[in-house]
Amino acid sequence: MEILGSLQQNANLLVKVVAYCIMPTHFHMILKQILPDGITNYLGRLLNGYSRYFNVKHHRTGPLWAGRFKNCLIFSNDHLLHLTRYIHLNPTLAGMVKDPVEWKFSSYW
């Protein structure tokens, strides 16, 4: 618990993760930006770090991702609710599970 507590109090946070869902071919995230350019820097670190890990593990080189990430600003609580619902229903709409609680790779629970 001490490690988690210290991580949560890190003054250099770029973003706060509000919701996420990792699918086999893509992922969705709702992020609250804490510092200027925080989302861009966070996703750059995340995607580049994972690409390096994946390439070393599978003895390959080159990019894993096609194009830039897509984003939109959330201006209202209704919009936030809609996007959160959309993200968490992604595995059910894809026919991978019957109930979002069954999908282990999301923040639904």
Secondary structure by P-SEA (a helix, b strand, c coil): caaaaaaaacccccccccccccccccccccccccccaaaaaaaaaaaaaaaaaaaaaacccccccccbbbbbbbccaaaaaaaaaaaaacccccccccccccccccccc
